Amino acid sequence: MIETTLTGKTPDIGEENIKKLMTMFPEVVTEGKVDFEKLKQVLGEYVDDSNERYNFTWNGKGRALRLSQTPSLGTLRPCKEESKNWDTTQNLYIEGDNLEVLKLLQKSYYGKIKMIYIDPPYNTGKDFVYRDDFHDSLENYKRITGQVDGNGKAISTNTETSGRYHTDWLNMMYPRLRLARNLLKDDGVIFISIDDNEVHNLIKICDEVFGEANRIALICHKARASVSNDKIISNNHNIILFYAKNVNVIESIRKDIGLDPELNGFDLDDNDGRGAYRLVPVDGPGGAKKGNPYYEFMGVEGYFRFSKETMQEKYNMGQIVKKGNSLYQKYYLATARQTRKTDTTWWEDGGFTSSATSKLKELMGGSYFDNPKPIELIMRMLKLMTNSDKDALILDFFSGSATTAHAVMQLNAEDGGNRKFIMVQLPEPTEENSEAYKAGYKNICEIGIERIRRAGEKIKEEYKDKENIENLDIGFKVFKLDTSNIRKWQPDYDNLEQSLMDYVDNFVEGRTEFDVVYEIMLKYGLDLTYPVDEFTIAQKKVYSIGFGMLMICLDDEITTEVAKGILAKIKELSPESSRVVFKDNGFKSDSNKTNIKEILKSGGIEEFITI
């Protein structure tokens, strides 16, 4: 059995990177420090020592990088009263600064996200520019959202006359993209909407974060039908950056990527049991330049897309047909159903912002959110990348009005999928003279949550006659970013090391055991949608997470009977392995703690944890 003391920190990404480097090149790390001269020797010709080399930098980039690697000491507090279908849903809605939230998700969701879509601020001079506080991100978050006294504002201007116009935006985006990449699966992808203001800079930082080789496409999307007559050229488009975590993995599954195939025109049938088909050309229009072979077959001479041997095999199977002076093959409907259609640019196929605004207004009963993204646009991304992974986990950490959540539920209803979403949004206050504020929506999160609630009910009603529609997950668990629930994990940033040593081991006033349970889950890297069950064992409350995967008891004066009862419950639940958590001061004495630890060890408990 391992005995550990859980800390309040998220993973130290810098430390994790050192461990990876030690695994690959142990000779370049001494006493936790990297010897760059040795590293350069090991890497040999792959090192560029020139002072004049291609790179992209700006004022504050180094600090932004360190910010992405600095552990968070915050937590996510569960809000059952604001949630829907808490006990059954697999979806998450998280209210908070996305930088801190992305840090908090690193352990539980590392390498688990199939697709990320974000629609970040475009830096037009009027939209939100988040100025991160390198000293204390959590206090900065509370200040700008009005949770503590201060003069911070959530909305700020960033005009082109500002000397830091691009710099502020880059410092906001860079650490968030670095953290987001960690969450992607090996076959994961990210889509980012942007306009002309920052597209050039976004491409450069994405090339750095994700790798230029992993850039799949820059997609042009016509977002507006109207024309701005006061401009030389009316920019009616947005650009969508499309990157892979690992393009080689994406290439290996290309047959599963694409849009739904066209199934029209299959009006021929030989009644041979193969089903309906249509004729498609077998010529190779690319000719020699595309490597197409040239030969004569059935009296037709030219370039073909198949080798002569393959053509003969198809002919022997009755699949080659001659019409006039051209050859065709039979393309069966059954085969078409199993294929995906190669996508092209999304000029007029992704929906307009104006129609998205009208649909949202109709759904919500008022104009409460400006310029939402079209559902059709995000559904196209989902269809492209998750057709073969209908259990995919989707993340949007600039979720706005929660269009991504709406699109996930809509597509699940259409194709029977079980995709899940994680929405993250800063509780940006609404203007007091806005329709949203007057309707009772004090911040954007309240709009997004209500949008998901209404959209889910509407989708279920629209598809009420579809088989298994009752199983459609239209729920969501709401969590809110906050400081730690545990006093010893709330640091004094002016005296950090000492504050983590001199603590009073109890919970913050106003926090519940339920809050603490989810903080432990988060810090221990467990999925926040795992079931949490409560039991009474020897007059003490015990929480079981993930059917016994983790057992937590936060009561005082723990007895050996509690330990024996926990073992019995674990045996009943039969998890593959189990860990047990207690308060460090929850034992009567050190000897009592030792006896309990030995009882649990004898029962095969993997880890004994104190907080």
N, C-alpha and C positions, 0 to 999 in steps of 0.2 A: 504494500500500500504506500502511496505517495501522500505526504502531509504538506499542504501548501497554505499560504496566506494570500488570499485574493487581494489584488490592488485595484484601485479605481481607475487606472490608466488604460487607455486603448493601446493597441500595439505601437511600439516605437518603430516607425518605418525605417528610420536611419539605421537603427540597430539590426533590424531584420535584413536590410541590404548588406550590412557587414557580414552577417552570418552566411548569406548566400555567396558573398565574395570569398569567405573563408572556405566554403565547400568547394568552390571551383579552383581557387588559387590560394591555398593555405599559407604559402610561403610569403605572400605580400602583406599579411596582417600580423602585427606584433603588438601585444598588450592592447588589443582592441583598436589599434590605429593602423591606417593604410599607408604602406611605404610606396608612394607613387613612382619612385624611380624603379623599384623592383617590378611594379605592375607594368610600367612601360617596357621593361626588358622582356617580360613574359608575353606581352601582346605584340612585340616586335614591329613588323611592317604595318600593323593596323593602327599605330599611333601617329597622329599628326602633330609634329612639334613646331610647325610654322606659326608665327604670330599673325600672318595674313591668311586666314582660312575662312570659309563660309560659316557664319553662325548668326544667330538672332538673339539680341539681348536688349535690355532696357533697364532703366533705373528701378531698382527694387526686385529684380528677378531672383537674386540670391536669397533675399528675405522671404519671397513668396515660396521658393522651393523649400526652405527650412520650415515655413509655416505648414506646408503639406505633410511634413514629417514629424511635427510636434504632436505628441500624444494629447488626446482630449481627456479631461477629467469630469466631463459632463455626463448626463444620462438622458434617457427617454422615458418620460413618465406616462403610464397607460391612462387613457381617458375613456372608460367604458361607457359613460353616460353620453358621450358624443359619437360613439361608434354605432355600427349596425351589424347585427349577427356576430357579436364578439366571439362566441364559443365555437363557431363553425367556419368563419371566413379565413381565407389565406391571403387577403389583401391588406396592405398597410397604407395609412395616410399619416405622414409625419410633419408636424408643424415645427419649424425651426430654421436657423441659419444652415444652409446646405453644406457649408464647409465643415462645421462641427458634426453635423449628422453623417456626412460621408466618412469622417474619421470613426464615428461610433459604429458604423456598419461594417468596418473593415474586417473584424474577426468573424462575425456571424454570416456575412454574405460574400466573403472573399472568393472570387472565381465562380460565382453562382448566377450572375446576371447574363441572360441571353442577349437582350437588346436594351440599349439606352437611347432615349430620345430627349433632347432638351431644346428649348426655345429661349435662350438667355437674353438679357438686355442687349439691344443692338447698339447702344451708345450713341443715341441720336441727339443727346444734349438735354433731353427732358426725362428720359427713363431712369430707372434705378441704377445707381452705381454704388456698390457695397464697398465701403472702405474698411478693410479688415484691420483690427487692432492686434498688432503682433504681440502685445503684452498680455492681454486677457480677452480672448475671443468671446467667452461666455458672457462676461460683463458688458462687452461691447454690444452683443446681441440683445441683451436685456435693455440696454440703454436706448438703442435705436427703435425698439418696439414698444417703448414706454412702460416696461415692467419695473424699472427703477428710475429714480430721479435723474434727470439729465436733460441736456438740450439737444440731444441727437435727433436726427430726422431720418425716416426710412426712405423718403424720396429726396433726391438731390439732383441739381443740375450739373452738367459736365460739358460746358460749351467748348467749341473748337478753339476759342481764344485762351482756354486754360493751357498752361505749359505742361500739364500732366494728362492731357485729353486721352491719348492712347495708353499711357502708362498705367493710369488707375484701372482702366478696363482690363489690361493684360494681367495686372497683379491680382485682380479679382478672379479671372478665368483660369489662370495657369495652375494654381494649387488644386482647384476643384477637378480639373481634367486629369491631373496626375492621380488623384485619389479614385476617380471614377474608373480609370483603366484597371486598377487592381481588382475591381469587383466583377469585371467581365470574365465570362468563361473563355476557354481557348477558342471556341467557335462563336464568340460573342462579337457584336458590332455596336457602333454608336452612330446616330444621326444627329446633326446639329444644324438648326435653322439660323440663318444670319442674313443681313443685307449688306449693301456695298460699304457701309461705314467701317466695318472691322473685318470683312471677309479676308483681306490680305494678311492681316495679323493672325487671324484664327487659323488659317491654313498653316502658317509657320509654326505656331505653337502645337498644333495637332500633329504636324510632321515630326516635331521633336518628341512629343509625349507618346504617340502611337507608332511612329516610324513612317517615314515617307513611303516605304514599300508597302505599307498596310493601308494606304489611301486607295479606296476602291473607286470612288467617283465624286465629282462635284456636280450635283444635280440642280438644274435650273427649274424652279417652280413658279408659274404665273399665279401670283397670289391675289391680284386685283384686276378687275375688268375695266374699271374706270380709268380715265386719262387725266393727268394733271397738266392743264394747258399753260401753266406758268413756268414750265420747264422745257429745256431744249429737247430732251428725251424723257418721256415719262417712264420712270423705273417701276414697272408693275410686277417685278419678280423678286423672289428671295433665292438665296443659294442654300442648298442642303449639303453639308459636308458628310461624307459617308466613309467611315474608317472601320477596319477590322482589328481585333486584338491580335490575330495571327492570320494573315491572308493565305498562307499555305494550307491552313486547316479549312478555311472557307472554300478554297479551290478544290479541296478533296471531297467536299460535299455539294458541289455545284448542281448535281442532279436534283437535289432537294430544294434548291433556291430558285425563286422566280414567282411569277404570278399564276393564277389559275389558268389552265389551258383553254383555248377556244375549242368548243365541242360542237360547233355548227358545221354543216356540210357533209356529215357522215351519212350519206343517203344511198350508198351502194351496199349490197349484201349478196354473197354467192350461196347463201344457205348451206354452208359447209361447217357450221359450228363455230366459225371464227368471229362471227358478228359483223356489225356494220363497219364500213371503211370508206375512205376517200382516197383519190389518187394524188400523189405528190411527186414533183420532178426528182429525177436522180442525177441530173446533169450537175457538173461542177462549175458554176459561173465564175469562180475565181481563177480558173485555168491553172497554168503552170505556176503563176505567182503564189497561189495558195497551196501548191503542192498536189493539185488534183491530177490523177493519172489520165493518160490519153490512150484510147484504144477503140476497137470496133466491137459492137455487141448487137446481135439481132438485126444486123444491117444498118445500125446507126453508129456513126463515127464521131468522136468528140471527147471532151473532158467530162469525167464522171466523179461523183463524190465518194464512190466506193472503188475498191480494187476490183480487178476483173474476177478474181476468185470469189470475193464476197458477192459480186453481182450474179455469178453462176449459182451460188448457194441459194440466193433469194429467188432466182428463176426456177430452180429445182423445187422450191417450196411453193411455187405458184404465186409469187408475190410481185413479179415484174410483168408489166403490161405495156404493149406498144400501141400508140395511137398516132397515126400519121407517120411523121418522121421523128417522133419523140418517144422517150421511154419514161415510164412512171412506176412507182412502187405503191403497193397497197398499204395505207396507213390506217390501222385499226383503231376504232373508238376505245377499245379496252386498253390499248397501249397509251393512247392520248390521255386517258384519265390518270395514268400513273406518272405523267410528266409535268414539268413546270415550264411556263412560257418566259423566255428571256425578256427582262424589262428594258425599257428605253427611257429617255428623258421624260420628266413629269410636267410638261409645259402646261397643258390644260386639263390634266387628269387627276389633280390633287385637291380640287375644290378651291373656291375663292373665300377670302376672309370675310367678305360682305355676306355671303350665304351662311357662313359659320356663325357670324354675329346674329343674324336673323333667327337661326335655329336655336341658339342659346337663349336669346331673348324670349322666344316662344316657350322654351322649356322652363325657364326661371320665372317668367311672368314680368320681366322688366329688363332694362338695359343696365346690367350691373357689372359688366366686364367688357373692356375694349379690345378689339382685334384678337379674338381667340383663334387658335389654329383649327382648320377644318378636320372633322373626324375622318373624312375620306383619305386625307393625306397620311395620317398616322396608321390607319388601317392598311394602306398600301405597303407601308414599311413592315407591318406585322405579317401581312400575307407573304411578302417577299422572303422574310427571314425565319418565320416560325411555323410554316406549313407542316414540317416534319417534326416539330417539337411543340406540340400543342399544350404542354405543361410548362412552357417557358416562363421565366420570371422577367418582368419588364420594369425598368426604372426610369423615372423622370424627376430630376432634382431641381428643375425650374418649372413646377407643374402648373402654375397659373390657375386657370379655371378648371383644370383637371381633364382636359380633352383626352389625354393619353389613357386615363382610367376609363373614360367613356368608350373609347375605341376598343380597348381590351375586352370590355364586357360585351360590346356589340359583335365583335368577331367571334367570341366564344359562343354567343347565341346562334350565330349563322352556321358555324362549322362544328359545334359540339366540343370545342376545345376547353381546356382548363388552365389557360394562361392566368398568371397572377401579376398584380402590380404593386409597386412601391412608389408612392407620390411623396415628394418633399417640397415644401413651400414655406418661404418666410412669411410670417403673419403681418404683411405690409398693410398699414392702416389705410382705410378708404377715406377719401376727402369728405369733410363734413357736409359739403353742399352737393354731394353726388347722390344719384338715385339709390345706389347700393347702401350707402350709410343711412339714408332716410327709410329704407326698407328693413333696416335692422342688421345689415352686414357690416360689422365694424372693421373687418380685415379680409384680405383675399382668401385666407384659409377657410373662413366661414362660407364664402361663395363656392369654393371648390368642393367642400364637403357636401353642401346642399345639392350641388350639381350632380355629384356621384349618386347621391340618394335618389334624386328624381329620375336621373337617366336609367338607373338600374330597374326601378319600378316600371318605367315606360317600356324598356326593352322586354321585360318579362311579360308585359301585357301584349306587346306586339307579336311575340313568339309563343303565346300561350298554348297554341295547338301543336307545337313542336314536341317531339318525343324527348323526355328527360329534361325539359326546360325547368322543372322544379328544382333541379340540381345546380342550376346556374348560380355561380357565386357573385352576388351583387352587394355583398357586405364589405366592411372595412374596419380595421382596428385603428383607432386614432392614438397617436403618441405625441407628446410635446417635449421639446428640448428644454432641459433645465440643468441646474447645478446638481451635484451628487446628493443623494438622499442620506448619505453616511458622512457624519461630521469629519471623520479622519481623512476622508477623500476630498474635502473642500480645502484647497490650499490657500496659504497666504503667499501671494506672488512676490511680495517683497522679501520673504524669508521662507522660500519654498521647502528646502530640505528640513528645516527645523519644524515647520508646521505639520509635516507629514509624520514627524516623530512624536510631537507633543499633542496628542489628541485626546478627546473624551469619546469613548467608544459607544456612541448611541446615534439614533437617527435624528435628522434635522426636524425641527418642529413643523408640524403640519403634514409630514410625509407618512405614508401608510406602509404596512408590511408588503402590500401588493406592489407598491412602487419599488421597494427594495428587491423583491423577487425578480422583477423584470430588469433591474439594474444588474443583478447577479447573472441573469441569463445573457444579457448583452455583453458584459465583461468576460463571460466564459465562452462566448462565441456560439450561442444557441440561437436558432431561428425564433424570431419573435412571434411566429404564429403557432409554435408548439403548444399543445394543450397544457393548461395549468390546473391541476386538481388539488383540492384541500381535504385533508384527513385529520382526525383527532386520534393521537396515539399516546396513551398513558397521560391523558389530560393536557397534552401539548399539541399545538397546531403544526402540522407538517404539510409542506407543499410538494407535490410531485409534478415534475416537468417532463414532457415527452414520454409519458407512461413509465416513469421510474428512471429515466436517463439521468435526471438530477433530482435529488431530494434536499429540501431546505427546511430547517427548523430555526426560527428566530426567537424562540422563547428563552426564558431564564431557567436556571436550576435544572438542566437536562439530567435525566437519570439513565441508568443502564437499561431500565425498562423501555425507555424511548428508543434506544439504539436497537434493542431486540425487536421492537415493534416495527421499526423502519426496515430491518432485514426481512421480516415476515412479509411486509408490503411489497418490497422489491422482488421477493421470490414469487409473489402472486402476480405481479405485473410482468415479470420475466423480460426485462430489457437486456440487450447484449452486454452492457456494462453500466455501472452506476457510480455516481459521485455523491457525496453528502456534504452539506454546508451547515455550519453552526456559527453563532456569534462567538467571538473569541472570549468574551466575558460571560458567556451563557452557562458555564460549568460551575459547580459548587467549589471545586478545588482542582489543583493540577492532577492529583491522583484520580479524581473522578473523570477528568478528561482523558487520562491515559487508559483507564478501564474501558471507557466508551470506544476509544480508538481501537483497542485490541479486539473488542467484540465485533466491530465493523470489519476489521481486517480478517478475522476468522471467517466472516461471512462472504469474503471475496470482494469487498468494496474496493474499487480501483483507486479512489482518491478521497482523502479526508481534508476538508477545506474549512478554514476559519476566516471571518471578516472582521 
